[in-house]
Amino acid sequence: MSVDRTTGLEAAVADISAVAQVEVEGPCALVAVVGEGLASGADVAGRVFAALAAAGVGVRAISYGATKTNLQVVVAEADANRAVTALHAALFDRA
């Protein structure tokens, strides 16, 4: 689960803790790669994750599949700029 506001977070954690282990992390950033190439190119996701790994950016969560044109990753907020720079270099700065 992700939230953009912490209002009510403690109550949600308490409710969910009744049935599962809960860990709260943050601050995080959502970085999205958008394009029609995601649907047809199997190597795009591999390039995304390879670029993030090479830049030392840890991925906390992945979201893909709802539209086939949008791949989202959750990273530490401190890594957001490095993630975007690495993805841009891997996907657009090709000689």
C-alpha positions, 0 to 999 in steps of 0.5 A: 500500500502506498499513501501520499498523505500521512493523515490516518496512517496510524489507524490504517497500520493498526487495522492491517496489523491485525492480519499482516505484518506492516512496515512503514517506509519513506520518504519515497518517490514514484518514477514512471517510464511511459511509452508504447514500446513497453508493450511490444519490447520485452527488452525495455523492462530489462533495460529499465532494471539494469539501468537502475541497478547500475546506478545503485538505485534500489527498487522498493515496488513495481507496478506494470500491466494495467495499461501496458504502456506504463511501468512505475517503480518506487524508489527512495526519494533521495534516489529519484533524480539519479533514477531518472538520469539513469533511465534517460541515459539508458532509454534515450541517449543511444548512439 
